[in-house]
Amino acid sequence: MTADVVKLLRELVAIDSANPSLVPGAAGERTIAGYVERWARDNGLSARIVAPDPARPSVIVRGGGGGGGRGLLLCGHLDTVGHGTMTDPLTPRVDGGRLYARGAYDMKAGLAAALIAARQAARDGLAGEVVVAAVADEEHASRGVQDVLAAGGLDVDAAIVTEPTEMAVAVGHRGFVWSEIEVTGRAAHGSRPHLGVDAILKAGPVLVALAELDTRLRRTVHPLLGSGNLHGSLIEGGREESTIPDRCLITVERRTLPGETVAAVERDLAELLDRCRAVDPDLVVTSRTTLARDPFETDPSAPIVTALGAAVARVTGRTPEVTGMSYWADSGFLAAAGIPTVLFGPGGDGAHAEVEWVSLADTSACADSLIAVTRSFCGEVV
């Protein structure tokens, strides 16, 4: 399948699909979604567009499904981050077994492998159905995977998200919670400090307490995912040099482990701010959650983990590592919907960076591994 998957990868990366939520005015997913739909129909697969927002479509592609077998979802995203200062970001360039282009690694190689596997499932006449969800907006708010789940009809027994994993089988990732903390002061002329309250200086003890919370979080270590953590993402406040600032806004991100909930994160932050108020009764501070995504974890003995591991071993000749990923992905939504989910994709480097590449050997092996797992997981009548 090497030639077919590389040809498809080249065609996908040549289509601009930068996320307009990240880069105002960017191309978005309409063109690439149309391409995937046409490619699917031209290759004997059924396809339909899912687009509550017509400007941000996703595509559901189906193959196999002769009757009685297990269903498998292969999920990949259509969008990329912006091009930054890349030179010819949409022109695929092959050098030393690597294909360079924006989106090659994150994650059009995995999407190409999934589509090739669905095409082969149809040709094989598998009992179970292979469904590819090519989704929009993963790089920002994951609207696409939510649209696909809300549309219904995903009667599957497991899912593989084909994000890059360096050919490992990933059974979990951390979640995250974004919080804004606002310290309120009172503006005054810098020469009259008795008339003002400096919100930036008032925020100092809050920052110290946040750093202490991060230290405590790092003491709890998950066997595959490491520790949770908290970091300061953004801070802003003040008007000009000679005015006492009446506002300081701190944005923090907390990375969460399986079992940690948004409610627990919010409770920890509320208790932290209460302790700060107890030390400084004049402190006026509030917090709110702006975005949260759940962690996920799949039992390493789950049938999809076993089947995928065996398929990769047959294709590559070596048993893949079973591990967790540091990044968050749409797998969190699929797992939350009750679908046993893993991540598996090719190796490379440069996600969101100025130089991005994917291994062509891994891309081919990824497609072959997905074909092998669809045959074993979906081929048997259950």
N, C-alpha and C positions, 0 to 999 in steps of 0.2 A: 504493500500500500504506500510505499515511500513516495513514488512519483505523484500519485493522486493527492495525498495529504499536503505535500509541499506545494503543488499547483494551487490547491484551494487556499492554503495559508497565504501565498503570494497575492491572490485575488482579494482576500479579506483585508490584509494590511494596506493595500492600495486604496481602500475606501476610507475617507475621512469620517471618523465617528467620535470625534472629541466631544466630551460631555458639555453641553451648554450651561449646565448648572455650575460648572467649574470655570468655564471660559465663556463669558457672555458673547453671543453671536456665533458660537461654534456650530459645527455641522449637525451634531446629534446623531440619532440612530435611524432616521427614515430611509436613507439610501441603502445602508447596509442591511437593514431589515428586509427591504424589498429584494435585495440581492439574494439573501438566504432563502426567502420564500421561493423565488424563481429557481434557484439551484436545487432546492428540495423537489419541486414539482418536475423539473427536467430529469431528475434522477429517480423517479418513480415513487417518491414519498408524498404523503399528505402534509399540508402546511396551512396554518392560518395565522393571521396577524391578531395580536391582542393589544388594543390601544385605546384605553379610556381617554388618554391624551393623545390625539392623532400625531402630535409632534414627537412623541417619545414611545414608539412601538416596540413590542417584543414579538417573537415568533415561536410558535409551537410546531415542531416537526415530528412526524410519527412514522415508524417503520416496524415491520414484523407484525406480531399480534395475530397469528393464525388461530389462536384459541387455546386457553387452558394453562398457559405458562405464566410465570411471574413477570410483572412489569418493572422496568428500570428507567429511571429518569437520569439523563445526562444534562447538566446545567452549565452554561457558560454565558459570559456577558459580552454584549456588542460594543459597549462604549469604551473609550480610552480617556486618559487624562490629556491635558493640552500638550502641544508640541514644544513649548519652551523655545530654546534657541537651537533646536536640532536642525541639521542640514538635511534637506530632502527626507523628511520623516515618513513620507508615504511611499517612498521608492524602496522596495525590498532589495537588500544587498547581501549576497552570500559571500562569506569569507571564512575559510578554515572550518567548515562544517557548522557555521553559525549563520542564521538569517537575522539581519539587522533591520529594524523599522519600529516606529511607534506602534505599540500594541502587539508586537510579535510574541513577546513573553507574557504580557499581561493584557489579554489572554487569548489572542486569536489562534495561537497554535493549539491550545486545548479545545477551543470551539471547533476548529477544523477537524481535529481527531474525533470529536463527538459526532459530527455530521457524517464523516466517513463510516463510523461504526453503525449509525442508524441506517445508512444506505446498505451496508452489508447485511444487517438484520433483515431488511426487506428481501434482499436477494436470497438469503438463507431460508426464508420462510419460517422464522422462529415462532414457536408457540406463543411466547410472551411478547409484549410490545416494548419497543425501545422508543422513548420520547426524548427529544432534545428541546430544552427550553433555552432559546437564545434571547437573553433578557437585556432590557435597557437599564441605564442609570445605576449600575452597581457601584460606580466610583463616587457616587454622591449619597443618595438616600435610598437606594435599592427599591425604587418604585416598580421596576420591571418584574422582579420575582414576586413582589406582593400582588401585582396585577395578574400574573399567571396563576398564582394560588387562588386568588379571588374568582377567577374565571371558571374554576372547577374543571372536572374531567381528568384530573391527574390520578388515575387509578393505578398507582405504582406501589411496589413493595420495598423499594430502596432508591437511593439517589447517589450519583457521583458528581461532584462539582469539579470541573476540570481546570481549576486554578493551578498555577505552577507549584509543584511540590518537590521538584528535583527527583521525580519517579518514586517518591515514598508514598505510602498509604497513610493519610492523615485522618485521625479519628476524633479530632477535637480542635477547637481554637478558643481563645479568650474573647470575651465581649468587651464593651466599653460603655461608659456613661460620660457625657459632656455636661458640665455644670457651670453656671455663671454665678459668681459671688459679687454682690454690689455693696460697697461701703459708702455710706452717705455722710458728707460733711456739710460745711457751710462756707460759702465763698466770702472773701473779704480781701481788702488791699493788703499786700504783703507787709506793709509798714504798720499794720494794725492787727496783729495776730490775735489779740484778745477779742476781736469781733468775729473771728472765723473758727472753723474746725477743719483741720487738714485731713481730708479723706485718705490721701496717699500714706501719710505717716500712721494713721489709724489702721491701715491695712497690714502694717508690718507684722504684728503678732499673729494675724490670720495666716500670713505666708509661712511663718515659723511653724505654726500648728499643722499646716498642710505638709510641710517637709517631714515633720515627725510622724504623721499618718503614713506617708510613703514608706518610711523606715519600718514601721510596724507591718505594713502589708507585705513587704518583701521577706518576712520571716515565715510565711506560709507558702509552701512550695508544692505544686502539683507535679506528679511524676512525669508527665509528658509536656506540660505547658509552662513550667517554671512558676514564678510568683506573679501575683497581681502587683500593680503599681499605680502611682498617681504622679502626674507631672503638671506643672504650670504651662499652659499653652499660650495664653495671651494676657496682657495687662495694659490697661489704658486709663488715663485720668488727667485732670488738669486742663487749664485753658491757655495760660501763658506764664512766663517766669515770675511776674510780679503779683499774681493772684493766688490766694490760698485755694487749693482745689476742693470742690464740693462733691466730687464723685471719683471713685476708683473702682473699675470693673476688672475682675480677675476671672479668666476662663481656665478651667482645669479639666483634664481627661483622666478618668480612672479606668484602668484595664482590669476586667473582672474574670474570675475563675468559675468553672462549672459549679453550680450551687449558690453562687452569689446573685442576688436579685437587685433590681433597680431600687426597690423599697429599702433594702438594707444599705445601699450606698447613700441614699438620701437621708436615712436615719443617722449614719455615721457622720455625715456632713453637718446635719442639724445639731448633733451633740458636740461636735467640734466648735461650732459657732457659739453654742451656749457657754462652753468653757471660756471662750474668748470674752464674751459679755460679762461673765462672772469676774474676770480680772479687770475689765474696763467697763463699768456700768454705762458710760457715755457712748459706747460703741453702737452705732446703728448699722446693721448689716443684714442682708437677706440673701437667699440663694434660690436658684431654680434649675431644673433639669431641662436642657435644650434638645438633646438627642440621646437615645440609648439603644444599644443592640445587645441581645443576649449571647452569652457563650454557648457552646454546645459540646457534647461528648457522646460518642457512640461506643458501645461495648466492643472491645477488640475481638470478642468471639462471635459477633453478629455474623449472619450468613453472608452479607455483602462484603464484609472485611475479609472473611476467609476466601470467598470466591475471587475477589479482586487480587488478593495476595498470590493465590495460586496461578491466576492468569498472567500476572506480571512475571512470576518466576518462570513460567513456560516460555514466555516470549524472550526474556532477557537472560535466562539461565542463572538468575540469582534471586534469592528471597528478598523482597523489598522491606525496608525499615517501616515499622508501624510507629507513628509519632503524632505530634500535634504541630499546628502552625502558629506562628506568632501573630499573623494578621487576622482580621475579621473578614468574612466572606458571606455570600448569600446562603451558604450552608446553614447559617444560624436560623434563618427563616424556615428552611425546609425541615430541619430537625424539630423546630418548634411546632410545625404542622403535623408532627408524628411520623415523619418519614425517616427511617434509618439512613444516615447520610455519612459519606466519606468524601475526602478531597484527594484528587490524583491528577497530576499533570507533569509536563516535561520540565527539564532544567534549563537554566539560562541566567540572565542577570539584567538589571537595569529597569525594574519596574518603577515608573514615575521619574526616571532619571534621564539625563541628556543622551546617554548611549544605552540602547536597549537591544538585547539579542536573545534568541532562543536556539537551543541545540536542535539541529535537523534530525540527528540520529534519535534523540529522545522523542521528538515529535512523531516520527515514524513508529517507534516502539510504543508510544502512548496510544496511537491509533490501533496498532495490532493488539495491544493489551485490552483495550476497550472492546474490540471485536471478540477477543477470547472470553472476556467476562460476560458479554451479552450471550454468547453461545452456551456457556455453562449455567448462567443464572436464569436466562429467559427461555432457553431451549427445552428444558425439561417440563413436562406436564405435571402440575401439582394439584 
